[in-house]
Amino acid sequence: METINHYPVKQVIILRKDLNYGTQGKKIAQACHASMKIFFDRMDESDSMQEVDGKLYEAIFTKDMHQWIKGSFAKIILVVPTDKELLELAEEAKQKNFPVAIIEDDGATVFHGIKTLTAIAIGPVKSELLDEITHKDYVKLL
């Protein structure tokens, strides 16, 4: 896979190639869920933040996350053959302490009631560190 390092920090979103998402919209929604979940997973109720619907939230971000938020929001969308490779990449990223989000669709629409792993997001992390994980023969650009 070619290297896309125009930005010092990026996020990769990885989808399964073996799934029929039904529509491009469903595929895009799964990618968006993964990208956002990275940040929502770092939120917690707190007394130090602005009130939203009666609750206060605080988020703990890494330096790379802060740089990404203030910069480009660079995202690269990739595909892997199956859920096996999706989980393999997620585990490798977790072992490196990178932010990781795994999306399991509840099956209410396209997947006929079957919970289905659809996407992961890794990062924001320094581009060269993400490339170490994603530069595998089975990982392709979407």
mmCIF file of the C-alpha atoms, coordinates in Angstrom:
data_MODEL
# 
_entry.id   MODEL 
# 
loop_
_atom_site.group_PDB 
_atom_site.id 
_atom_site.type_symbol 
_atom_site.label_atom_id 
_atom_site.label_alt_id 
_atom_site.label_comp_id 
_atom_site.label_asym_id 
_atom_site.label_entity_id 
_atom_site.label_seq_id 
_atom_site.pdbx_PDB_ins_code 
_atom_site.Cartn_x 
_atom_site.Cartn_y 
_atom_site.Cartn_z 
_atom_site.occupancy 
_atom_site.B_iso_or_equiv 
_atom_site.pdbx_formal_charge 
_atom_site.auth_seq_id 
_atom_site.auth_comp_id 
_atom_site.auth_asym_id 
_atom_site.auth_atom_id 
_atom_site.pdbx_PDB_model_num 
ATOM 1   C CA . MET A 1 1   ? 0.000   0.000   0.000  1.00 0.00 ? 1   MET A CA 1 
ATOM 2   C CA . GLU A 1 2   ? 1.250   3.460   -0.785 1.00 0.00 ? 2   GLU A CA 1 
ATOM 3   C CA . THR A 1 3   ? 2.185   5.751   2.083  1.00 0.00 ? 3   THR A CA 1 
ATOM 4   C CA . ILE A 1 4   ? -0.004  8.790   2.633  1.00 0.00 ? 4   ILE A CA 1 
ATOM 5   C CA . ASN A 1 5   ? 2.046   11.027  4.918  1.00 0.00 ? 5   ASN A CA 1 
ATOM 6   C CA . HIS A 1 6   ? 1.068   14.541  3.936  1.00 0.00 ? 6   HIS A CA 1 
ATOM 7   C CA . TYR A 1 7   ? 0.069   15.137  7.539  1.00 0.00 ? 7   TYR A CA 1 
ATOM 8   C CA . PRO A 1 8   ? 2.065   14.450  10.707 1.00 0.00 ? 8   PRO A CA 1 
ATOM 9   C CA . VAL A 1 9   ? -0.978  13.014  12.523 1.00 0.00 ? 9   VAL A CA 1 
ATOM 10  C CA . LYS A 1 10  ? -3.845  11.070  11.005 1.00 0.00 ? 10  LYS A CA 1 
ATOM 11  C CA . GLN A 1 11  ? -6.620  8.649   11.769 1.00 0.00 ? 11  GLN A CA 1 
ATOM 12  C CA . VAL A 1 12  ? -7.256  5.472   9.818  1.00 0.00 ? 12  VAL A CA 1 
ATOM 13  C CA . ILE A 1 13  ? -10.685 3.987   9.454  1.00 0.00 ? 13  ILE A CA 1 
ATOM 14  C CA . ILE A 1 14  ? -10.810 0.403   8.290  1.00 0.00 ? 14  ILE A CA 1 
ATOM 15  C CA . LEU A 1 15  ? -13.855 -1.300  6.806  1.00 0.00 ? 15  LEU A CA 1 
ATOM 16  C CA . ARG A 1 16  ? -14.496 -4.920  5.864  1.00 0.00 ? 16  ARG A CA 1 
ATOM 17  C CA . LYS A 1 17  ? -14.403 -5.658  2.152  1.00 0.00 ? 17  LYS A CA 1 
ATOM 18  C CA . ASP A 1 18  ? -16.403 -8.892  2.500  1.00 0.00 ? 18  ASP A CA 1 
ATOM 19  C CA . LEU A 1 19  ? -19.587 -7.179  3.712  1.00 0.00 ? 19  LEU A CA 1 
ATOM 20  C CA . ASN A 1 20  ? -22.476 -5.959  1.630  1.00 0.00 ? 20  ASN A CA 1 
ATOM 21  C CA . TYR A 1 21  ? -23.252 -2.706  3.449  1.00 0.00 ? 21  TYR A CA 1 
ATOM 22  C CA . GLY A 1 22  ? -26.375 -2.292  1.316  1.00 0.00 ? 22  GLY A CA 1 
ATOM 23  C CA . THR A 1 23  ? -25.675 1.331   0.415  1.00 0.00 ? 23  THR A CA 1 
ATOM 24  C CA . GLN A 1 24  ? -22.728 3.681   0.280  1.00 0.00 ? 24  GLN A CA 1 
ATOM 25  C CA . GLY A 1 25  ? -24.512 5.647   3.000  1.00 0.00 ? 25  GLY A CA 1 
ATOM 26  C CA . LYS A 1 26  ? -24.413 2.669   5.375  1.00 0.00 ? 26  LYS A CA 1 
ATOM 27  C CA . LYS A 1 27  ? -20.706 2.174   4.680  1.00 0.00 ? 27  LYS A CA 1 
ATOM 28  C CA . ILE A 1 28  ? -20.001 5.869   5.302  1.00 0.00 ? 28  ILE A CA 1 
ATOM 29  C CA . ALA A 1 29  ? -22.075 5.803   8.503  1.00 0.00 ? 29  ALA A CA 1 
ATOM 30  C CA . GLN A 1 30  ? -20.038 2.885   9.871  1.00 0.00 ? 30  GLN A CA 1 
ATOM 31  C CA . ALA A 1 31  ? -16.808 4.764   9.143  1.00 0.00 ? 31  ALA A CA 1 
ATOM 32  C CA . CYS A 1 32  ? -18.192 7.882   10.853 1.00 0.00 ? 32  CYS A CA 1 
ATOM 33  C CA . HIS A 1 33  ? -19.253 5.852   13.898 1.00 0.00 ? 33  HIS A CA 1 
ATOM 34  C CA . ALA A 1 34  ? -15.692 4.552   14.236 1.00 0.00 ? 34  ALA A CA 1 
ATOM 35  C CA . SER A 1 35  ? -14.110 7.988   13.874 1.00 0.00 ? 35  SER A CA 1 
ATOM 36  C CA . MET A 1 36  ? -16.392 9.546   16.488 1.00 0.00 ? 36  MET A CA 1 
ATOM 37  C CA . LYS A 1 37  ? -16.257 6.614   18.931 1.00 0.00 ? 37  LYS A CA 1 
ATOM 38  C CA . ILE A 1 38  ? -12.531 7.212   19.425 1.00 0.00 ? 38  ILE A CA 1 
ATOM 39  C CA . PHE A 1 39  ? -13.435 10.502  21.100 1.00 0.00 ? 39  PHE A CA 1 
ATOM 40  C CA . PHE A 1 40  ? -16.669 9.469   22.816 1.00 0.00 ? 40  PHE A CA 1 
ATOM 41  C CA . ASP A 1 41  ? -14.875 6.555   24.486 1.00 0.00 ? 41  ASP A CA 1 
ATOM 42  C CA . ARG A 1 42  ? -12.642 9.134   26.204 1.00 0.00 ? 42  ARG A CA 1 
ATOM 43  C CA . MET A 1 43  ? -15.542 11.105  27.635 1.00 0.00 ? 43  MET A CA 1 
ATOM 44  C CA . ASP A 1 44  ? -16.661 10.766  31.213 1.00 0.00 ? 44  ASP A CA 1 
ATOM 45  C CA . GLU A 1 45  ? -19.063 12.604  33.457 1.00 0.00 ? 45  GLU A CA 1 
ATOM 46  C CA . SER A 1 46  ? -17.256 15.407  35.223 1.00 0.00 ? 46  SER A CA 1 
ATOM 47  C CA . ASP A 1 47  ? -17.794 18.500  37.307 1.00 0.00 ? 47  ASP A CA 1 
ATOM 48  C CA . SER A 1 48  ? -15.361 20.536  35.213 1.00 0.00 ? 48  SER A CA 1 
ATOM 49  C CA . MET A 1 49  ? -17.119 20.795  31.842 1.00 0.00 ? 49  MET A CA 1 
ATOM 50  C CA . GLN A 1 50  ? -20.181 22.458  30.314 1.00 0.00 ? 50  GLN A CA 1 
ATOM 51  C CA . GLU A 1 51  ? -23.570 20.946  31.089 1.00 0.00 ? 51  GLU A CA 1 
ATOM 52  C CA . VAL A 1 52  ? -25.305 18.952  28.333 1.00 0.00 ? 52  VAL A CA 1 
ATOM 53  C CA . ASP A 1 53  ? -28.802 17.622  29.074 1.00 0.00 ? 53  ASP A CA 1 
ATOM 54  C CA . GLY A 1 54  ? -28.152 17.777  32.791 1.00 0.00 ? 54  GLY A CA 1 
ATOM 55  C CA . LYS A 1 55  ? -24.784 15.998  32.602 1.00 0.00 ? 55  LYS A CA 1 
ATOM 56  C CA . LEU A 1 56  ? -21.257 17.301  32.603 1.00 0.00 ? 56  LEU A CA 1 
ATOM 57  C CA . TYR A 1 57  ? -18.580 15.664  30.450 1.00 0.00 ? 57  TYR A CA 1 
ATOM 58  C CA . GLU A 1 58  ? -14.825 15.720  30.364 1.00 0.00 ? 58  GLU A CA 1 
ATOM 59  C CA . ALA A 1 59  ? -12.628 14.149  27.701 1.00 0.00 ? 59  ALA A CA 1 
ATOM 60  C CA . ILE A 1 60  ? -9.020  13.046  28.090 1.00 0.00 ? 60  ILE A CA 1 
ATOM 61  C CA . PHE A 1 61  ? -7.155  13.274  24.781 1.00 0.00 ? 61  PHE A CA 1 
ATOM 62  C CA . THR A 1 62  ? -3.606  12.336  23.806 1.00 0.00 ? 62  THR A CA 1 
ATOM 63  C CA . LYS A 1 63  ? -1.154  14.925  22.430 1.00 0.00 ? 63  LYS A CA 1 
ATOM 64  C CA . ASP A 1 64  ? -1.700  13.482  18.952 1.00 0.00 ? 64  ASP A CA 1 
ATOM 65  C CA . MET A 1 65  ? -5.470  13.835  19.346 1.00 0.00 ? 65  MET A CA 1 
ATOM 66  C CA . HIS A 1 66  ? -5.063  17.500  20.324 1.00 0.00 ? 66  HIS A CA 1 
ATOM 67  C CA . GLN A 1 67  ? -2.782  18.127  17.332 1.00 0.00 ? 67  GLN A CA 1 
ATOM 68  C CA . TRP A 1 68  ? -5.270  16.443  14.998 1.00 0.00 ? 68  TRP A CA 1 
ATOM 69  C CA . ILE A 1 69  ? -8.243  18.406  16.372 1.00 0.00 ? 69  ILE A CA 1 
ATOM 70  C CA . LYS A 1 70  ? -6.407  21.706  15.895 1.00 0.00 ? 70  LYS A CA 1 
ATOM 71  C CA . GLY A 1 71  ? -5.056  20.714  12.485 1.00 0.00 ? 71  GLY A CA 1 
ATOM 72  C CA . SER A 1 72  ? -6.250  18.839  9.457  1.00 0.00 ? 72  SER A CA 1 
ATOM 73  C CA . PHE A 1 73  ? -8.593  16.072  10.665 1.00 0.00 ? 73  PHE A CA 1 
ATOM 74  C CA . ALA A 1 74  ? -6.704  13.849  8.178  1.00 0.00 ? 74  ALA A CA 1 
ATOM 75  C CA . LYS A 1 75  ? -8.399  10.483  7.711  1.00 0.00 ? 75  LYS A CA 1 
ATOM 76  C CA . ILE A 1 76  ? -7.451  7.561   5.506  1.00 0.00 ? 76  ILE A CA 1 
ATOM 77  C CA . ILE A 1 77  ? -10.095 4.952   4.677  1.00 0.00 ? 77  ILE A CA 1 
ATOM 78  C CA . LEU A 1 78  ? -8.824  1.406   4.234  1.00 0.00 ? 78  LEU A CA 1 
ATOM 79  C CA . VAL A 1 79  ? -10.357 -2.016  3.678  1.00 0.00 ? 79  VAL A CA 1 
ATOM 80  C CA . VAL A 1 80  ? -9.432  -5.513  4.840  1.00 0.00 ? 80  VAL A CA 1 
ATOM 81  C CA . PRO A 1 81  ? -10.770 -8.857  3.603  1.00 0.00 ? 81  PRO A CA 1 
ATOM 82  C CA . THR A 1 82  ? -12.704 -10.013 6.717  1.00 0.00 ? 82  THR A CA 1 
ATOM 83  C CA . ASP A 1 83  ? -13.417 -9.445  10.403 1.00 0.00 ? 83  ASP A CA 1 
ATOM 84  C CA . LYS A 1 84  ? -10.355 -11.557 11.264 1.00 0.00 ? 84  LYS A CA 1 
ATOM 85  C CA . GLU A 1 85  ? -7.979  -8.952  9.819  1.00 0.00 ? 85  GLU A CA 1 
ATOM 86  C CA . LEU A 1 86  ? -10.062 -6.113  11.271 1.00 0.00 ? 86  LEU A CA 1 
ATOM 87  C CA . LEU A 1 87  ? -9.642  -7.514  14.781 1.00 0.00 ? 87  LEU A CA 1 
ATOM 88  C CA . GLU A 1 88  ? -5.967  -8.312  14.183 1.00 0.00 ? 88  GLU A CA 1 
ATOM 89  C CA . LEU A 1 89  ? -5.249  -4.658  13.349 1.00 0.00 ? 89  LEU A CA 1 
ATOM 90  C CA . ALA A 1 90  ? -7.308  -3.446  16.317 1.00 0.00 ? 90  ALA A CA 1 
ATOM 91  C CA . GLU A 1 91  ? -5.377  -5.711  18.683 1.00 0.00 ? 91  GLU A CA 1 
ATOM 92  C CA . GLU A 1 92  ? -2.007  -4.617  17.294 1.00 0.00 ? 92  GLU A CA 1 
ATOM 93  C CA . ALA A 1 93  ? -3.007  -0.964  17.763 1.00 0.00 ? 93  ALA A CA 1 
ATOM 94  C CA . LYS A 1 94  ? -4.214  -1.613  21.321 1.00 0.00 ? 94  LYS A CA 1 
ATOM 95  C CA . GLN A 1 95  ? -0.882  -3.267  22.166 1.00 0.00 ? 95  GLN A CA 1 
ATOM 96  C CA . LYS A 1 96  ? 0.817   -0.036  21.095 1.00 0.00 ? 96  LYS A CA 1 
ATOM 97  C CA . ASN A 1 97  ? -1.605  1.984   23.287 1.00 0.00 ? 97  ASN A CA 1 
ATOM 98  C CA . PHE A 1 98  ? -3.125  3.764   20.293 1.00 0.00 ? 98  PHE A CA 1 
ATOM 99  C CA . PRO A 1 99  ? -6.725  4.980   20.508 1.00 0.00 ? 99  PRO A CA 1 
ATOM 100 C CA . VAL A 1 100 ? -8.905  2.263   18.950 1.00 0.00 ? 100 VAL A CA 1 
ATOM 101 C CA . ALA A 1 101 ? -12.653 2.039   18.356 1.00 0.00 ? 101 ALA A CA 1 
ATOM 102 C CA . ILE A 1 102 ? -14.392 -1.124  17.187 1.00 0.00 ? 102 ILE A CA 1 
ATOM 103 C CA . ILE A 1 103 ? -17.843 -0.804  15.637 1.00 0.00 ? 103 ILE A CA 1 
ATOM 104 C CA . GLU A 1 104 ? -20.357 -3.615  15.887 1.00 0.00 ? 104 GLU A CA 1 
ATOM 105 C CA . ASP A 1 105 ? -23.550 -2.860  13.993 1.00 0.00 ? 105 ASP A CA 1 
ATOM 106 C CA . ASP A 1 106 ? -26.642 -4.003  15.874 1.00 0.00 ? 106 ASP A CA 1 
ATOM 107 C CA . GLY A 1 107 ? -28.137 -5.538  12.737 1.00 0.00 ? 107 GLY A CA 1 
ATOM 108 C CA . ALA A 1 108 ? -31.371 -3.540  12.815 1.00 0.00 ? 108 ALA A CA 1 
ATOM 109 C CA . THR A 1 109 ? -31.282 -2.803  9.080  1.00 0.00 ? 109 THR A CA 1 
ATOM 110 C CA . VAL A 1 110 ? -28.829 -4.254  6.585  1.00 0.00 ? 110 VAL A CA 1 
ATOM 111 C CA . PHE A 1 111 ? -27.470 -7.228  8.525  1.00 0.00 ? 111 PHE A CA 1 
ATOM 112 C CA . HIS A 1 112 ? -30.872 -8.849  9.214  1.00 0.00 ? 112 HIS A CA 1 
ATOM 113 C CA . GLY A 1 113 ? -30.753 -8.878  13.010 1.00 0.00 ? 113 GLY A CA 1 
ATOM 114 C CA . ILE A 1 114 ? -27.195 -10.209 13.215 1.00 0.00 ? 114 ILE A CA 1 
ATOM 115 C CA . LYS A 1 115 ? -24.678 -8.147  15.164 1.00 0.00 ? 115 LYS A CA 1 
ATOM 116 C CA . THR A 1 116 ? -21.799 -7.571  12.740 1.00 0.00 ? 116 THR A CA 1 
ATOM 117 C CA . LEU A 1 117 ? -18.307 -6.129  13.148 1.00 0.00 ? 117 LEU A CA 1 
ATOM 118 C CA . THR A 1 118 ? -18.129 -3.490  10.430 1.00 0.00 ? 118 THR A CA 1 
ATOM 119 C CA . ALA A 1 119 ? -15.320 -1.019  11.081 1.00 0.00 ? 119 ALA A CA 1 
ATOM 120 C CA . ILE A 1 120 ? -12.511 0.147   13.311 1.00 0.00 ? 120 ILE A CA 1 
ATOM 121 C CA . ALA A 1 121 ? -10.751 3.444   13.756 1.00 0.00 ? 121 ALA A CA 1 
ATOM 122 C CA . ILE A 1 122 ? -7.164  3.821   14.923 1.00 0.00 ? 122 ILE A CA 1 
ATOM 123 C CA . GLY A 1 123 ? -5.764  7.150   15.988 1.00 0.00 ? 123 GLY A CA 1 
ATOM 124 C CA . PRO A 1 124 ? -5.264  10.041  15.643 1.00 0.00 ? 124 PRO A CA 1 
ATOM 125 C CA . VAL A 1 125 ? -1.630  8.971   15.916 1.00 0.00 ? 125 VAL A CA 1 
ATOM 126 C CA . LYS A 1 126 ? 1.563   10.038  14.201 1.00 0.00 ? 126 LYS A CA 1 
ATOM 127 C CA . SER A 1 127 ? 1.355   8.969   10.567 1.00 0.00 ? 127 SER A CA 1 
ATOM 128 C CA . GLU A 1 128 ? 4.558   6.932   10.512 1.00 0.00 ? 128 GLU A CA 1 
ATOM 129 C CA . LEU A 1 129 ? 3.403   4.912   13.551 1.00 0.00 ? 129 LEU A CA 1 
ATOM 130 C CA . LEU A 1 130 ? 0.043   4.127   11.940 1.00 0.00 ? 130 LEU A CA 1 
ATOM 131 C CA . ASP A 1 131 ? 1.793   3.083   8.748  1.00 0.00 ? 131 ASP A CA 1 
ATOM 132 C CA . GLU A 1 132 ? 3.751   0.461   10.729 1.00 0.00 ? 132 GLU A CA 1 
ATOM 133 C CA . ILE A 1 133 ? 0.424   -1.228  11.539 1.00 0.00 ? 133 ILE A CA 1 
ATOM 134 C CA . THR A 1 134 ? -1.458  -0.747  8.285  1.00 0.00 ? 134 THR A CA 1 
ATOM 135 C CA . HIS A 1 135 ? 1.265   -1.546  5.748  1.00 0.00 ? 135 HIS A CA 1 
ATOM 136 C CA . LYS A 1 136 ? 0.298   -5.188  5.316  1.00 0.00 ? 136 LYS A CA 1 
ATOM 137 C CA . ASP A 1 137 ? -0.407  -6.998  2.063  1.00 0.00 ? 137 ASP A CA 1 
ATOM 138 C CA . TYR A 1 138 ? -4.086  -7.463  2.913  1.00 0.00 ? 138 TYR A CA 1 
ATOM 139 C CA . VAL A 1 139 ? -4.750  -3.785  3.784  1.00 0.00 ? 139 VAL A CA 1 
ATOM 140 C CA . LYS A 1 140 ? -5.862  -1.701  0.784  1.00 0.00 ? 140 LYS A CA 1 
ATOM 141 C CA . LEU A 1 141 ? -7.044  1.845   0.175  1.00 0.00 ? 141 LEU A CA 1 
ATOM 142 C CA . LEU A 1 142 ? -10.804 2.085   -0.307 1.00 0.00 ? 142 LEU A CA 1 
# 
